[in-house]
């Protein structure tokens, strides 16, 4: 039996497996584009939507509320569409979630008041949250075992490609109103027709869905799955709260540097685009490094080492302001180590849950951290206002990595019996 399994795992990917992985990769990439594009234009767009002469403190507060609500919607979408994915299927849910976040990212162009933007971002976030669960389960149930670790790095790098696309979009349209960048976010809608036609549901899911009764969602909070749910939720809470502090505030850190603040809007957009692309490229390297570390050392050691390195990068790099060059170095260092954590999640989380709870568990546990990230965004916005600048928001949030180091020693390594 072991020889037969090894032979199967050594076979090249089939066309169906390639299509499934490419569909998930596209979903991840457009996730990055549509989720991050707001972070790059948050302050100038909210300034445009508020009354003329609104103080920076009000602009920052409203922008932070929009981001917090977006993260809450992301968590809700992960839970809702995770359940849909177990009932309806992985590929169908992937199609539906991409369509939702694409259309409502584009709808942000129509916002006339700051709360219009809040509503559009909330609805788009429902789709973004659901996409991760559907895509990760689709890959987990489709790819052979030998590709699992590598798949995490490749999928997470699709998200970074989306971030780079967002930066290029903002830079290219820097002379226009920030609202125009959101129209690019409608692009993912075009791929949903191909996914619906070309990507079948995984055989593993189809077999389980036909042969077994659908468990209730409450099974995630009952033995033997309960401990897996709680540990995974804690792990993603720390990871997501810290990374979203970085993603939301890093462009503000750059804009606050005196040599950048003196530039006009177009000049600032160019600098932000350049810095974002640089740290995003380091993010790509970090994702592959994290995946390789997990393969060599195992998940517990990988999580622990990456949490420890991330704490040092946040603590040392953001305690005070730097020049543009030094800031760029620290942003790249911080994202190199902290991004590797997210390359571990796609292959790690889905197999921890039974098949008919797989997208429910993945969607809930991975996206639950968005709720604390939402609170963290508002808390960090207050810190940034009171403690001397946006760099301090990243610095304070970085202390969450410390309990993460301890937690890593106890995270589950396989599905409960």
C-alpha positions in Angstrom: 0.0 0.0 0.0 2.8 2.4 0.9 4.5 1.7 -2.5 1.2 2.4 -4.4 0.8 5.7 -2.5 4.3 6.8 -3.3 3.8 6.0 -6.9 0.6 8.0 -7.1 2.2 11.0 -5.3 5.1 10.9 -7.8 2.9 11.3 -10.8 2.8 14.6 -12.6 -0.1 16.9 -12.1 -3.1 16.2 -14.3 -4.8 18.9 -16.3 -7.7 19.0 -13.8 -5.3 19.5 -10.9 -3.5 22.3 -12.7 -6.8 24.1 -13.5 -7.9 23.8 -9.9 -4.7 25.2 -8.6 -4.6 28.0 -11.1 -8.2 28.9 -10.2 -7.2 29.2 -6.6 -4.1 31.1 -7.5 -6.1 33.6 -9.4 -8.6 34.0 -6.6 -5.7 34.6 -4.2 -4.1 37.1 -6.5 -7.2 39.2 -7.0 -7.8 38.9 -3.3 -4.6 40.8 -2.8 -5.5 43.4 -5.4 -9.0 44.1 -4.1 -8.2 43.9 -0.4 -5.1 46.0 -0.4 -5.9 48.7 -2.8 -7.9 50.7 -0.2 -4.9 50.7 2.2 -2.9 52.6 -0.4 -5.4 55.4 -0.9 -7.3 55.3 2.4 -6.4 58.8 3.7 -6.6 60.7 0.3 -9.9 59.0 -0.6 -11.6 59.6 2.7 -10.3 63.2 2.7 -12.1 63.6 -0.7 -15.3 62.1 0.7 -15.4 64.3 3.9 -16.3 68.0 4.0 -13.6 70.4 2.8 -11.0 71.2 5.5 -11.7 68.1 7.6 -8.9 67.7 10.2 -6.4 64.9 9.7 -7.6 63.3 13.0 -11.1 62.9 11.6 -9.9 61.6 8.3 -7.7 59.0 10.0 -10.5 57.9 12.3 -13.0 57.5 9.5 -10.5 55.7 7.3 -9.7 53.4 10.3 -13.4 52.6 10.9 -13.8 51.6 7.2 -10.8 49.3 7.4 -12.1 47.8 10.7 -15.5 47.1 9.2 -13.8 45.6 6.2 -12.0 43.2 8.4 -15.2 42.3 10.3 -16.9 41.6 7.0 -13.9 39.5 6.0 -14.4 37.3 9.1 -18.2 37.1 8.6 -17.7 36.1 4.9 -15.2 33.4 5.9 -17.7 31.8 8.3 -20.7 32.1 5.9 -19.1 31.0 2.7 -17.1 28.4 4.6 -20.4 26.7 5.3 -21.5 27.3 1.8 -18.4 25.6 0.5 -19.1 22.4 2.5 -22.6 22.3 1.2 -22.4 23.6 -2.3 -18.8 22.7 -3.3 -15.4 24.3 -3.4 -15.3 25.4 -7.1 -18.8 26.8 -7.0 -18.1 28.8 -3.9 -14.9 30.1 -5.3 -16.7 31.4 -8.3 -19.4 33.1 -6.2 -17.0 34.8 -3.7 -14.8 36.2 -6.4 -17.8 37.7 -8.2 -19.0 39.4 -5.0 -15.7 41.0 -4.1 -15.0 42.1 -7.7 -18.3 43.8 -8.2 -18.4 45.6 -4.9 -14.7 46.7 -5.1 -15.7 48.4 -8.3 -18.8 49.9 -6.7 -16.5 51.8 -4.4 -15.9 54.2 -7.3 -19.5 55.4 -6.9 -19.1 56.4 -3.2 -20.2 60.0 -2.5 -20.0 59.8 1.3 -17.5 58.1 3.6 -20.2 55.7 4.8 -21.0 54.7 1.2 -17.4 53.5 0.9 -17.8 51.7 4.2 -20.8 49.7 2.9 -19.1 48.8 -0.4 -16.0 47.7 1.3 -18.0 45.6 3.8 -19.8 43.7 1.1 -16.7 43.1 -0.9 -15.0 41.8 2.2 -17.6 39.1 2.5 -16.5 37.6 -0.8 -12.8 38.0 0.0 -13.2 36.1 3.3 -15.1 33.3 1.6 -12.6 32.9 -1.2 -9.7 31.9 1.1 -11.7 29.0 2.6 -12.9 27.7 -0.8 -9.6 28.0 -2.5 -7.5 26.4 0.2 -9.9 23.5 0.5 -9.9 23.1 -3.3 -6.1 22.9 -3.4 -5.9 20.6 -0.3 -8.3 18.1 -1.8 -6.9 18.3 -5.4 -3.1 18.4 -5.2 -0.9 15.3 -4.4 0.8 15.3 -1.0 4.3 16.1 -2.3 3.1 19.5 -3.6 1.4 20.7 -0.4 4.2 22.6 1.2 5.2 24.3 -2.0 1.6 25.1 -2.8 1.4 27.3 0.3 4.2 29.5 -0.8 2.9 29.8 -4.4 -0.6 30.6 -3.3 0.5 33.2 -0.8 2.7 34.8 -3.4 -0.3 35.2 -5.7 -1.7 37.5 -3.0 1.5 39.5 -3.1 1.3 39.7 -6.9 -2.1 41.2 -6.3 -0.6 43.7 -3.8 2.0 44.7 -6.4 -0.8 45.1 -9.0 -2.6 47.4 -6.5 0.6 49.5 -6.0 1.1 49.8 -9.8 -2.5 50.8 -10.2 -2.3 53.5 -7.6 1.0 54.7 -9.0 -0.3 54.8 -12.6 -3.4 56.7 -11.5 -1.7 58.9 -9.0 -2.7 62.2 -10.8 -6.4 61.2 -10.7 -9.0 60.9 -7.9 -8.3 57.9 -5.7 -11.7 56.5 -6.6 -10.6 55.5 -10.0 -8.3 52.8 -8.7 -11.3 50.8 -7.5 -12.6 50.2 -11.1 -9.5 47.9 -11.6 -10.9 45.8 -8.8 -13.7 44.6 -11.1 -11.3 42.7 -13.2 -11.6 39.4 -11.3 -15.3 39.1 -12.3 -14.0 38.1 -15.8 -12.4 34.9 -14.5 -15.5 33.5 -12.8 -17.0 32.2 -16.1 -13.8 30.2 -16.8 -13.7 28.7 -13.3 -17.3 27.7 -13.4 -16.8 25.9 -16.7 -13.3 24.4 -16.3 -12.8 23.5 -12.6 -14.8 20.5 -11.3 -15.5 19.8 -7.6 -12.9 17.6 -5.9 -13.6 13.9 -5.9 -12.9 13.7 -2.2 -15.7 16.2 -1.4 -18.1 14.7 -3.8 -17.7 11.3 -2.3 -18.1 12.5 1.3 -21.1 14.8 0.3 -22.9 11.8 -1.3 -22.1 9.1 1.3 -22.4 11.0 4.6 -24.9 13.3 6.4 -23.9 16.9 6.5 -22.7 17.7 10.1 -24.0 20.8 11.8 -21.7 23.9 12.1 -21.8 23.4 15.9 -19.6 20.3 15.4 -16.6 22.7 15.2 -17.2 23.4 18.9 -17.6 19.9 20.1 -15.2 17.1 20.8 -13.0 15.9 19.1 -12.8 19.0 16.8 -13.1 21.7 19.5 -9.4 21.8 20.5 -8.3 22.1 16.8 -10.8 25.0 16.3 -9.6 26.9 19.4 -5.9 26.5 18.8 -6.2 27.4 15.1 -8.3 30.5 15.9 -5.7 31.7 18.4 -2.9 31.1 15.9 -4.6 33.0 13.1 -5.7 35.8 15.4 -2.1 36.7 16.3 -1.0 36.4 12.7 -3.7 38.4 11.1 -3.8 41.2 13.7 -0.1 41.8 13.3 0.0 41.6 9.5 -2.9 43.9 9.0 -1.4 46.5 11.2 1.6 46.3 8.9 -0.5 46.3 5.7 -2.7 49.2 6.8 -0.1 51.4 8.3 3.1 50.9 6.3 2.1 53.3 3.5 1.2 55.8 6.1 4.6 55.3 7.7 6.1 56.2 4.3 3.9 59.2 3.7 4.8 60.5 7.2 8.6 60.6 6.5 9.5 64.3 6.2 11.2 64.0 2.9 8.1 62.3 1.5 5.5 64.5 3.2 7.0 67.5 1.4 6.0 66.0 -2.0 2.7 66.6 -3.8 0.1 63.8 -4.1 1.5 62.3 -7.3 5.0 62.3 -5.8 3.9 60.6 -2.7 2.0 58.0 -4.7 5.2 57.2 -6.7 7.2 56.7 -3.5 4.5 54.5 -1.9 4.3 52.5 -5.1 8.1 51.9 -5.2 8.4 51.0 -1.5 5.4 48.7 -1.7 6.8 46.8 -4.7 10.2 46.4 -2.9 8.8 45.0 0.3 6.3 42.9 -1.7 9.1 41.3 -3.6 10.8 40.4 -0.3 7.4 39.1 0.8 7.5 36.6 -2.1 11.0 35.4 -1.0 9.7 35.1 2.6 6.8 33.0 1.6 9.0 30.4 -0.1 11.4 30.5 2.9 8.5 29.9 5.3 7.2 27.0 3.2 10.7 25.5 3.1 11.2 25.9 6.9 7.9 24.1 7.6 9.0 21.2 5.3 12.4 20.9 7.0 11.5 21.7 10.7 7.8 21.0 10.9 4.9 23.3 11.6 5.5 23.9 15.3 9.1 25.0 14.9 8.3 27.0 11.8 5.5 28.9 13.5 7.7 29.5 16.6 10.8 30.7 14.7 8.8 33.0 12.4 6.9 34.6 15.3 10.2 35.2 17.2 11.9 36.8 14.1 8.8 38.9 13.4 8.7 40.3 16.9 12.4 41.4 16.6 11.7 43.0 13.2 8.7 45.0 14.4 10.3 45.9 17.7 13.6 47.1 16.3 12.3 48.6 13.1 9.4 50.8 14.2 10.3 52.2 17.6 11.0 55.6 15.9 11.0 57.2 12.5 13.8 56.7 10.0 14.9 58.0 6.6 13.2 56.7 3.5 16.0 54.2 2.8 16.1 52.8 6.3 12.3 52.6 6.5 12.3 50.6 3.3 14.9 48.2 4.7 12.9 47.6 7.9 9.6 47.2 6.0 11.3 44.6 3.8 12.8 42.8 6.8 9.5 42.8 8.7 7.5 41.4 5.9 10.1 38.8 4.9 9.7 37.0 8.3 6.1 37.7 9.1 4.8 36.8 5.6 6.3 33.4 5.8 3.7 32.6 8.5 0.9 32.9 5.9 2.6 30.5 3.5 2.1 27.8 6.1 -1.7 28.3 6.5 -3.1 27.0 3.1 -1.5 23.5 3.5 -1.7 23.4 7.3 -5.3 24.4 8.2 -7.7 22.5 5.8 -6.4 19.0 6.6 -7.0 19.6 10.3 -10.7 19.3 9.8 -13.0 16.5 8.5 -14.0 16.9 4.8 -17.5 18.1 5.4 -16.3 20.6 7.9 -13.2 21.6 5.9 -14.2 24.9 4.4 -16.4 25.7 7.5 -13.4 25.2 9.8 -10.9 26.8 7.5 -13.1 29.8 6.9 -14.0 30.3 10.5 -10.6 29.8 12.0 -8.5 31.6 9.4 -10.8 34.6 9.3 -11.7 34.8 12.9 -8.5 36.8 13.3 -10.0 39.5 11.2 -12.3 40.4 14.1 -9.4 41.1 16.4 -7.5 42.7 13.5 -10.5 45.1 13.2 -10.2 46.0 16.9 -6.5 46.2 16.5 -6.8 48.6 13.6 -8.9 51.0 15.6 -6.7 50.6 18.7 -3.6 51.1 16.6 -5.1 54.2 14.9 -5.6 55.7 18.3 -2.0 54.8 19.2 -0.7 56.3 16.0 -2.5 59.6 16.8 -1.4 59.7 20.4 2.0 58.1 20.4 3.8 60.0 17.6 2.9 58.5 14.3 1.9 55.4 12.3 5.2 53.6 12.9 4.2 53.3 16.6 1.0 51.4 15.7 3.1 48.7 14.0 5.6 48.7 17.0 2.9 48.2 19.6 1.0 45.5 17.7 4.2 43.6 17.3 4.1 42.6 20.9 1.4 40.1 20.0 4.1 37.9 18.5 5.3 37.0 22.0 2.3 34.9 23.1 2.4 33.4 19.5 5.9 31.9 20.3 4.4 30.0 23.2 1.3 29.0 21.3 3.3 27.5 18.5 4.6 24.7 20.8 1.0 23.4 21.2 -0.7 23.8 17.9 -2.3 20.6 16.4 -0.4 18.6 13.8 -3.2 16.4 12.4 -7.0 16.0 12.3 -8.6 14.7 15.5 -9.7 11.1 15.5 
